[in-house]
Each structure stands twice: as structure tokens, then as C-alpha cells.
Amino acid sequence: MFDRWYDELRIGDRRSFRGVTITEAHIVGFAGVTGDHYPLHVDAEYARATRYGQRIAHGFLVISCSAGLFPMEDQRIVAFYGMDAVRFCAPTFIGDTIHPDMEVVAKRDKDPGGVVSVRNEIINQRGELVCTSILHILAARRPTPMTSR
């Protein structure tokens, strides 16, 4: 989505992006960086006795991996502006491959361009929706060419 300028994006634009396979290294690394060592994520014996029967990825790990899968061209994104309506719909297991499907659902002018609201649906290799959210990105307008004198 964000390989285009604010003024090039239209409500209803949709794109699907490449995927990433979630590994044990992702989970262990994320636990180390965040300090979230909840046993459902990091303790195989504990997780085996839960409704999932195995370890699951942290929800925020799933969202974070998704963010690295769509293009973000230099100067087009000014800032991550926020996120709403986050729902974790199904677990993501070690070995699952997830990818984001995105749709522009709203735009609002704001210097230096505007806030683009995107529905981000994260889908696994079985076609299951594992996470949904609305991302708000402050995006720049296409620069105007300098006029010669």
C-alpha cells in the first residue's frame, strides 16, 4: 500500500502481500525483546496442556511480522498514527505462514498529506483469519516539482 503517495491511494484499494513462516526463533526473540515470557508462548509442556495443544505466537508478534511484509517506500510514510479494532481470531502456531491482506477504508487530510486507514487482515496458509485490525498511517502527498526560473 505505502509504495504510493497519499493522493494516489483510493478508498477500496486492496492488496495482498507475501508471507512469512513463524518459527521458534521468532517467538523466543520476541519474548526476549519484550520480556513477555508467558508460558503459552515459551513453555512447550505448559502449552501442551492448554486448549491449543502447543505453543502459539504472541499476538503482537503476529502484528509486527505483518508490518514487515508490505512495502513502505522512503518518504511516503511519515509516521505510524495508531491502530484500532484489533482482534486475534485464531492462534498462530510455529510453522504457520501468515500474510497480510489490506484494504484502504478511509482517508483524512492532515499535513503533510493525510491519515490513511487500512483494514489489515492477517491470513494463515489454511486461509484462516488470524488477526484483524485497522491501521492508521500518516502518509505524505506526492512532492510538487520545482519550477525553473
Residue pairs with C-beta under 8 A, 6 or more apart in sequence:
1 9
1 13
1 15
1 70
1 71
1 102
1 104
1 116
1 118
2 70
2 71
2 72
2 73
2 76
2 77
2 116
2 137
2 139
3 71
3 72
3 73
3 76
4 73
4 76
5 76
5 113
5 139
5 140
5 141
5 142
6 76
6 107
6 113
6 114
6 116
6 139
6 140
6 141
6 142
7 113
7 141
7 142
8 142
9 104
9 107
9 116
9 139
10 104
11 104
11 105
11 106
11 107
12 103
12 104
13 103
13 104
14 101
14 102
14 103
14 104
15 70
15 101
15 102
16 99
16 100
16 101
16 102
17 69
17 70
17 71
17 99
17 100
17 101
17 102
18 69
18 99
19 69
19 97
19 98
19 99
19 125
20 65
20 68
20 69
20 97
20 98
20 99
21 95
21 96
21 97
22 57
22 61
22 62
22 65
22 92
22 93
22 94
22 95
22 96
22 97
22 98
23 94
23 95
24 55
24 94
26 57
26 61
26 65
27 41
27 42
27 55
27 57
27 58
27 61
27 94
28 42
30 36
30 57
30 58
30 60
30 61
30 64
31 37
31 41
31 42
31 58
34 58
34 60
36 58
36 60
38 58
39 46
39 47
40 46
40 47
40 50
40 52
40 55
40 56
41 47
41 55
41 56
41 57
41 58
42 55
43 55
44 54
44 55
47 53
47 54
47 55
47 56
48 54
52 91
52 93
54 93
54 94
55 93
55 94
56 91
56 92
56 93
57 91
57 92
57 93
57 94
57 96
59 86
59 88
59 131
61 92
62 88
62 92
62 98
62 122
62 130
62 131
63 83
63 86
63 122
63 131
63 133
65 98
66 98
66 99
66 100
66 120
66 122
66 131
69 99
69 100
70 100
70 102
75 140
75 143
76 139
76 140
77 137
77 138
77 139
77 140
78 112
78 113
78 138
78 139
78 140
79 137
79 138
80 135
80 136
80 137
80 138
81 115
81 136
81 137
81 138
82 135
82 136
83 133
83 134
83 135
83 136
84 133
84 134
84 136
85 132
85 133
85 134
86 131
86 132
86 133
87 131
87 132
87 133
88 130
88 131
89 128
89 129
89 130
89 131
89 132
90 124
90 128
90 129
90 130
91 130
92 98
92 124
92 130
92 131
96 124
96 125
96 130
97 124
97 125
98 122
98 123
98 124
98 125
98 130
99 122
99 123
100 120
100 121
100 122
100 123
101 120
101 121
101 122
101 123
102 118
102 119
102 120
102 121
103 118
103 119
104 116
104 117
104 118
105 117
105 118
105 119
105 134
106 116
106 117
107 114
107 115
107 116
107 117
108 114
108 115
108 117
110 138
112 140
112 141
113 138
113 139
113 140
113 141
114 138
114 139
114 141
115 136
115 137
115 138
115 139
116 136
116 137
116 139
117 134
117 135
117 136
118 134
118 135
118 136
118 137
119 132
119 133
119 134
120 131
120 132
120 133
120 134
120 135
121 129
121 131
121 132
122 129
122 130
122 131
122 132
123 129
123 130
124 130
